[in-house]
Amino acid sequence: MTFYTDCFGNSVRLTTERLEHIRLHPEMVNLGAEIGVVLKEPNVVRRSRTDPYASLFYRFYRATTVGDKWLCVVTKSDAAGAFVVTAYLTDKVKQGEDIWPIQ
């Protein structure tokens, strides 16, 4: 298990099982190390529109194996703290309430 600190100062855990799940997607194989960067230095963080306990951290990357994309790291909070649910590349940031950067 790996622990990261997000842009809010929260500890976020990433289990081996979740990392293996993320790496099942070929375009994510070499981006596992970027998960901590996205959590610590996102361009934008949005609250999920469907799950009040989930947050979506986004950082833009140029020239990934599938072109210019946003790397999205989805976290969720429970009684034990925050944890990474998944991470994926996407063309755009999903709609939702901005919670970072703080205006």
VMD Tcl script that builds the backbone (N, CA, C; Angstrom):
set m [mol new atoms 309]
animate dup $m
set s [atomselect $m all]
$s set {name element resname resid chain x y z} {
  {N N MET 1 A 0.851 -1.174 0.000}
  {CA C MET 1 A 0.000 0.000 0.000}
  {C C MET 1 A 0.897 1.237 0.000}
  {N N THR 2 A 0.457 2.229 -0.761}
  {CA C THR 2 A 1.172 3.500 -0.859}
  {C C THR 2 A 0.273 4.598 -0.329}
  {N N PHE 3 A 0.878 5.567 0.344}
  {CA C PHE 3 A 0.138 6.714 0.854}
  {C C PHE 3 A 0.642 7.986 0.175}
  {N N TYR 4 A -0.289 8.830 -0.228}
  {CA C TYR 4 A 0.005 10.118 -0.834}
  {C C TYR 4 A -0.647 11.210 -0.001}
  {N N THR 5 A -0.205 12.438 -0.201}
  {CA C THR 5 A -0.865 13.595 0.398}
  {C C THR 5 A -1.475 14.387 -0.739}
  {N N ASP 6 A -2.777 14.703 -0.633}
  {CA C ASP 6 A -3.429 15.453 -1.698}
  {C C ASP 6 A -3.265 16.952 -1.490}
  {N N CYS 7 A -3.804 17.744 -2.399}
  {CA C CYS 7 A -3.655 19.199 -2.359}
  {C C CYS 7 A -4.352 19.836 -1.157}
  {N N PHE 8 A -5.210 19.085 -0.474}
  {CA C PHE 8 A -5.903 19.580 0.713}
  {C C PHE 8 A -5.169 19.196 1.998}
  {N N GLY 9 A -4.087 18.435 1.862}
  {CA C GLY 9 A -3.331 17.978 3.025}
  {C C GLY 9 A -3.817 16.654 3.583}
  {N N ASN 10 A -4.745 15.996 2.902}
  {CA C ASN 10 A -5.277 14.713 3.357}
  {C C ASN 10 A -4.384 13.563 2.918}
  {N N SER 11 A -4.281 12.550 3.743}
  {CA C SER 11 A -3.585 11.326 3.370}
  {C C SER 11 A -4.538 10.484 2.512}
  {N N VAL 12 A -4.029 9.968 1.393}
  {CA C VAL 12 A -4.829 9.163 0.469}
  {C C VAL 12 A -4.094 7.851 0.246}
  {N N ARG 13 A -4.768 6.738 0.490}
  {CA C ARG 13 A -4.120 5.442 0.317}
  {C C ARG 13 A -4.437 4.836 -1.055}
  {N N LEU 14 A -3.443 4.146 -1.598}
  {CA C LEU 14 A -3.589 3.423 -2.859}
  {C C LEU 14 A -3.165 1.991 -2.593}
  {N N THR 15 A -4.120 1.074 -2.661}
  {CA C THR 15 A -3.807 -0.330 -2.410}
  {C C THR 15 A -3.183 -0.959 -3.647}
  {N N THR 16 A -2.485 -2.042 -3.429}
  {CA C THR 16 A -1.894 -2.794 -4.538}
  {C C THR 16 A -2.993 -3.283 -5.476}
  {N N GLU 17 A -4.108 -3.707 -4.925}
  {CA C GLU 17 A -5.227 -4.195 -5.741}
  {C C GLU 17 A -5.740 -3.107 -6.667}
  {N N ARG 18 A -5.909 -1.880 -6.155}
  {CA C ARG 18 A -6.400 -0.774 -6.987}
  {C C ARG 18 A -5.374 -0.403 -8.052}
  {N N LEU 19 A -4.079 -0.405 -7.712}
  {CA C LEU 19 A -3.045 -0.099 -8.695}
  {C C LEU 19 A -3.026 -1.152 -9.800}
  {N N GLU 20 A -3.163 -2.408 -9.443}
  {CA C GLU 20 A -3.213 -3.468 -10.453}
  {C C GLU 20 A -4.433 -3.288 -11.357}
  {N N HIS 21 A -5.562 -2.908 -10.777}
  {CA C HIS 21 A -6.777 -2.635 -11.559}
  {C C HIS 21 A -6.523 -1.500 -12.560}
  {N N ILE 22 A -5.906 -0.426 -12.096}
  {CA C ILE 22 A -5.612 0.728 -12.959}
  {C C ILE 22 A -4.680 0.312 -14.094}
  {N N ARG 23 A -3.681 -0.485 -13.793}
  {CA C ARG 23 A -2.685 -0.895 -14.796}
  {C C ARG 23 A -3.211 -1.936 -15.782}
  {N N LEU 24 A -4.416 -2.429 -15.591}
  {CA C LEU 24 A -5.026 -3.328 -16.579}
  {C C LEU 24 A -5.280 -2.604 -17.902}
  {N N HIS 25 A -5.391 -1.294 -17.830}
  {CA C HIS 25 A -5.606 -0.479 -19.024}
  {C C HIS 25 A -4.233 -0.134 -19.602}
  {N N PRO 26 A -3.947 -0.568 -20.834}
  {CA C PRO 26 A -2.602 -0.389 -21.407}
  {C C PRO 26 A -2.088 1.048 -21.372}
  {N N GLU 27 A -2.965 2.017 -21.566}
  {CA C GLU 27 A -2.524 3.419 -21.581}
  {C C GLU 27 A -2.116 3.920 -20.194}
  {N N MET 28 A -2.453 3.161 -19.142}
  {CA C MET 28 A -2.138 3.571 -17.774}
  {C C MET 28 A -0.895 2.890 -17.207}
  {N N VAL 29 A -0.340 1.917 -17.919}
  {CA C VAL 29 A 0.782 1.127 -17.406}
  {C C VAL 29 A 1.935 2.013 -16.933}
  {N N ASN 30 A 2.304 3.016 -17.704}
  {CA C ASN 30 A 3.441 3.872 -17.350}
  {C C ASN 30 A 3.049 5.132 -16.584}
  {N N LEU 31 A 1.785 5.254 -16.207}
  {CA C LEU 31 A 1.327 6.466 -15.518}
  {C C LEU 31 A 1.053 6.255 -14.030}
  {N N GLY 32 A 1.330 5.075 -13.520}
  {CA C GLY 32 A 1.086 4.809 -12.095}
  {C C GLY 32 A 1.798 5.787 -11.180}
  {N N ALA 33 A 3.018 6.161 -11.533}
  {CA C ALA 33 A 3.789 7.097 -10.704}
  {C C ALA 33 A 3.184 8.494 -10.712}
  {N N GLU 34 A 2.363 8.802 -11.696}
  {CA C GLU 34 A 1.759 10.138 -11.794}
  {C C GLU 34 A 0.558 10.320 -10.863}
  {N N ILE 35 A 0.062 9.244 -10.296}
  {CA C ILE 35 A -1.111 9.343 -9.414}
  {C C ILE 35 A -0.837 10.300 -8.259}
  {N N GLY 36 A 0.311 10.161 -7.633}
  {CA C GLY 36 A 0.674 11.049 -6.529}
  {C C GLY 36 A 0.807 12.495 -6.962}
  {N N VAL 37 A 1.320 12.721 -8.182}
  {CA C VAL 37 A 1.462 14.078 -8.719}
  {C C VAL 37 A 0.085 14.701 -8.918}
  {N N VAL 38 A -0.827 13.944 -9.501}
  {CA C VAL 38 A -2.180 14.463 -9.746}
  {C C VAL 38 A -2.863 14.810 -8.428}
  {N N LEU 39 A -2.698 13.975 -7.415}
  {CA C LEU 39 A -3.322 14.256 -6.116}
  {C C LEU 39 A -2.722 15.498 -5.460}
  {N N LYS 40 A -1.420 15.655 -5.533}
  {CA C LYS 40 A -0.732 16.766 -4.866}
  {C C LYS 40 A -0.818 18.070 -5.642}
  {N N GLU 41 A -0.777 17.995 -6.996}
  {CA C GLU 41 A -0.726 19.191 -7.830}
  {C C GLU 41 A -1.735 19.120 -8.979}
  {N N PRO 42 A -3.013 19.016 -8.657}
  {CA C PRO 42 A -4.017 18.937 -9.729}
  {C C PRO 42 A -4.225 20.297 -10.390}
  {N N ASN 43 A -4.731 20.270 -11.623}
  {CA C ASN 43 A -5.178 21.505 -12.260}
  {C C ASN 43 A -6.556 21.887 -11.746}
  {N N VAL 44 A -7.365 20.869 -11.487}
  {CA C VAL 44 A -8.722 21.090 -10.994}
  {C C VAL 44 A -9.179 19.854 -10.226}
  {N N VAL 45 A -10.005 20.076 -9.216}
  {CA C VAL 45 A -10.648 18.979 -8.486}
  {C C VAL 45 A -12.136 19.268 -8.461}
  {N N ARG 46 A -12.915 18.267 -8.800}
  {CA C ARG 46 A -14.371 18.405 -8.792}
  {C C ARG 46 A -14.987 17.348 -7.901}
  {N N ARG 47 A -16.070 17.744 -7.239}
  {CA C ARG 47 A -16.842 16.783 -6.461}
  {C C ARG 47 A -17.704 15.998 -7.441}
  {N N SER 48 A -17.830 14.722 -7.221}
  {CA C SER 48 A -18.661 13.881 -8.075}
  {C C SER 48 A -20.114 14.334 -8.006}
  {N N ARG 49 A -20.773 14.310 -9.143}
  {CA C ARG 49 A -22.189 14.682 -9.183}
  {C C ARG 49 A -23.068 13.546 -8.675}
  {N N THR 50 A -22.550 12.321 -8.666}
  {CA C THR 50 A -23.364 11.169 -8.290}
  {C C THR 50 A -23.016 10.571 -6.934}
  {N N ASP 51 A -21.848 10.936 -6.389}
  {CA C ASP 51 A -21.415 10.379 -5.108}
  {C C ASP 51 A -20.790 11.491 -4.269}
  {N N PRO 52 A -21.464 11.929 -3.208}
  {CA C PRO 52 A -20.947 13.046 -2.406}
  {C C PRO 52 A -19.638 12.730 -1.682}
  {N N TYR 53 A -19.251 11.463 -1.628}
  {CA C TYR 53 A -18.012 11.069 -0.961}
  {C C TYR 53 A -16.845 10.914 -1.933}
  {N N ALA 54 A -17.097 11.153 -3.217}
  {CA C ALA 54 A -16.061 10.978 -4.241}
  {C C ALA 54 A -15.597 12.317 -4.795}
  {N N SER 55 A -14.297 12.408 -5.072}
  {CA C SER 55 A -13.698 13.594 -5.680}
  {C C SER 55 A -12.894 13.152 -6.889}
  {N N LEU 56 A -12.872 14.007 -7.915}
  {CA C LEU 56 A -12.149 13.720 -9.150}
  {C C LEU 56 A -11.027 14.745 -9.303}
  {N N PHE 57 A -9.791 14.274 -9.241}
  {CA C PHE 57 A -8.593 15.102 -9.362}
  {C C PHE 57 A -8.111 15.010 -10.807}
  {N N TYR 58 A -7.903 16.158 -11.458}
  {CA C TYR 58 A -7.493 16.182 -12.862}
  {C C TYR 58 A -6.186 16.946 -13.045}
  {N N ARG 59 A -5.334 16.411 -13.923}
  {CA C ARG 59 A -4.125 17.116 -14.342}
  {C C ARG 59 A -3.942 16.812 -15.827}
  {N N PHE 60 A -3.600 17.839 -16.603}
  {CA C PHE 60 A -3.468 17.681 -18.048}
  {C C PHE 60 A -2.069 17.209 -18.412}
  {N N TYR 61 A -2.008 16.221 -19.305}
  {CA C TYR 61 A -0.741 15.676 -19.788}
  {C C TYR 61 A -0.710 15.732 -21.311}
  {N N ARG 62 A 0.381 16.233 -21.828}
  {CA C ARG 62 A 0.593 16.263 -23.274}
  {C C ARG 62 A 1.338 14.994 -23.694}
  {N N ALA 63 A 0.980 14.503 -24.861}
  {CA C ALA 63 A 1.698 13.400 -25.505}
  {C C ALA 63 A 1.735 12.113 -24.683}
  {N N THR 64 A 0.592 11.713 -24.112}
  {CA C THR 64 A 0.520 10.378 -23.526}
  {C C THR 64 A 0.519 9.390 -24.691}
  {N N THR 65 A 0.462 8.114 -24.403}
  {CA C THR 65 A 0.448 7.116 -25.487}
  {C C THR 65 A -0.799 7.220 -26.351}
  {N N VAL 66 A -1.823 7.936 -25.852}
  {CA C VAL 66 A -3.066 8.126 -26.618}
  {C C VAL 66 A -3.334 9.601 -26.898}
  {N N GLY 67 A -2.280 10.407 -26.878}
  {CA C GLY 67 A -2.412 11.827 -27.189}
  {C C GLY 67 A -2.521 12.703 -25.956}
  {N N ASP 68 A -2.898 13.968 -26.171}
  {CA C ASP 68 A -3.066 14.928 -25.080}
  {C C ASP 68 A -4.340 14.572 -24.314}
  {N N LYS 69 A -4.192 14.318 -23.016}
  {CA C LYS 69 A -5.334 13.869 -22.199}
  {C C LYS 69 A -5.248 14.422 -20.786}
  {N N TRP 70 A -6.384 14.389 -20.118}
  {CA C TRP 70 A -6.474 14.651 -18.687}
  {C C TRP 70 A -6.305 13.317 -17.973}
  {N N LEU 71 A -5.467 13.292 -16.950}
  {CA C LEU 71 A -5.387 12.120 -16.082}
  {C C LEU 71 A -6.302 12.409 -14.903}
  {N N CYS 72 A -7.295 11.559 -14.725}
  {CA C CYS 72 A -8.259 11.711 -13.643}
  {C C CYS 72 A -7.994 10.644 -12.589}
  {N N VAL 73 A -7.845 11.069 -11.341}
  {CA C VAL 73 A -7.706 10.158 -10.215}
  {C C VAL 73 A -8.941 10.347 -9.348}
  {N N VAL 74 A -9.688 9.271 -9.179}
  {CA C VAL 74 A -10.925 9.311 -8.405}
  {C C VAL 74 A -10.635 8.809 -6.998}
  {N N THR 75 A -10.989 9.624 -6.006}
  {CA C THR 75 A -10.816 9.222 -4.619}
  {C C THR 75 A -12.181 9.186 -3.935}
  {N N LYS 76 A -12.221 8.459 -2.854}
  {CA C LYS 76 A -13.439 8.376 -2.064}
  {C C LYS 76 A -13.023 8.404 -0.603}
  {N N SER 77 A -13.893 8.921 0.248}
  {CA C SER 77 A -13.607 8.985 1.680}
  {C C SER 77 A -14.585 8.115 2.441}
  {N N ASP 78 A -14.050 7.428 3.463}
  {CA C ASP 78 A -14.890 6.650 4.365}
  {C C ASP 78 A -14.375 6.871 5.783}
  {N N ALA 79 A -14.850 6.086 6.720}
  {CA C ALA 79 A -14.452 6.258 8.121}
  {C C ALA 79 A -12.947 6.076 8.321}
  {N N ALA 80 A -12.295 5.298 7.464}
  {CA C ALA 80 A -10.859 5.044 7.590}
  {C C ALA 80 A -10.012 6.088 6.859}
  {N N GLY 81 A -10.643 7.022 6.147}
  {CA C GLY 81 A -9.915 8.058 5.430}
  {C C GLY 81 A -10.155 7.995 3.941}
  {N N ALA 82 A -9.273 8.643 3.183}
  {CA C ALA 82 A -9.436 8.723 1.728}
  {C C ALA 82 A -8.625 7.627 1.041}
  {N N PHE 83 A -9.160 7.155 -0.097}
  {CA C PHE 83 A -8.474 6.121 -0.862}
  {C C PHE 83 A -8.738 6.314 -2.352}
  {N N VAL 84 A -7.820 5.816 -3.181}
  {CA C VAL 84 A -7.963 5.885 -4.631}
  {C C VAL 84 A -8.892 4.768 -5.074}
  {N N VAL 85 A -9.907 5.137 -5.851}
  {CA C VAL 85 A -10.828 4.165 -6.428}
  {C C VAL 85 A -10.304 3.703 -7.777}
  {N N THR 86 A -9.941 4.671 -8.623}
  {CA C THR 86 A -9.433 4.362 -9.959}
  {C C THR 86 A -8.721 5.583 -10.518}
  {N N ALA 87 A -8.104 5.391 -11.669}
  {CA C ALA 87 A -7.463 6.482 -12.401}
  {C C ALA 87 A -7.564 6.141 -13.876}
  {N N TYR 88 A -7.770 7.170 -14.697}
  {CA C TYR 88 A -7.933 6.930 -16.133}
  {C C TYR 88 A -7.639 8.207 -16.907}
  {N N LEU 89 A -7.389 8.041 -18.206}
  {CA C LEU 89 A -7.198 9.174 -19.103}
  {C C LEU 89 A -8.537 9.532 -19.737}
  {N N THR 90 A -8.760 10.832 -19.935}
  {CA C THR 90 A -10.015 11.296 -20.507}
  {C C THR 90 A -9.778 12.542 -21.357}
  {N N ASP 91 A -10.703 12.792 -22.270}
  {CA C ASP 91 A -10.599 13.965 -23.143}
  {C C ASP 91 A -11.013 15.257 -22.468}
  {N N LYS 92 A -11.896 15.150 -21.468}
  {CA C LYS 92 A -12.392 16.377 -20.833}
  {C C LYS 92 A -12.701 16.147 -19.364}
  {N N VAL 93 A -12.759 17.254 -18.637}
  {CA C VAL 93 A -13.098 17.251 -17.218}
  {C C VAL 93 A -14.617 17.133 -17.093}
  {N N LYS 94 A -15.059 16.223 -16.229}
  {CA C LYS 94 A -16.505 16.046 -16.039}
  {C C LYS 94 A -17.106 17.252 -15.337}
  {N N GLN 95 A -18.397 17.444 -15.545}
  {CA C GLN 95 A -19.105 18.526 -14.872}
  {C C GLN 95 A -19.208 18.208 -13.389}
  {N N GLY 96 A -19.289 19.245 -12.600}
  {CA C GLY 96 A -19.417 19.089 -11.155}
  {C C GLY 96 A -18.951 20.348 -10.459}
  {N N GLU 97 A -19.094 20.338 -9.158}
  {CA C GLU 97 A -18.702 21.482 -8.339}
  {C C GLU 97 A -17.182 21.527 -8.189}
  {N N ASP 98 A -16.578 22.665 -8.550}
  {CA C ASP 98 A -15.134 22.832 -8.362}
  {C C ASP 98 A -14.842 22.955 -6.880}
  {N N ILE 99 A -13.881 22.141 -6.404}
  {CA C ILE 99 A -13.428 22.282 -5.022}
  {C C ILE 99 A -11.934 22.613 -4.958}
  {N N TRP 100 A -11.279 22.672 -6.118}
  {CA C TRP 100 A -9.886 23.119 -6.232}
  {C C TRP 100 A -9.698 23.646 -7.638}
  {N N PRO 101 A -9.034 24.705 -7.918}
  {CA C PRO 101 A -8.407 25.535 -6.893}
  {C C PRO 101 A -9.447 26.303 -6.085}
  {N N ILE 102 A -9.059 26.622 -4.882}
  {CA C ILE 102 A -9.956 27.353 -3.988}
  {C C ILE 102 A -10.017 28.797 -4.469}
  {N N GLN 103 A -11.212 29.272 -4.747}
  {CA C GLN 103 A -11.402 30.627 -5.274}
  {C C GLN 103 A -11.486 31.646 -4.151}
}
mol reanalyze $m
mol bondsrecalc $m
mol representation Tube
mol addrep $m
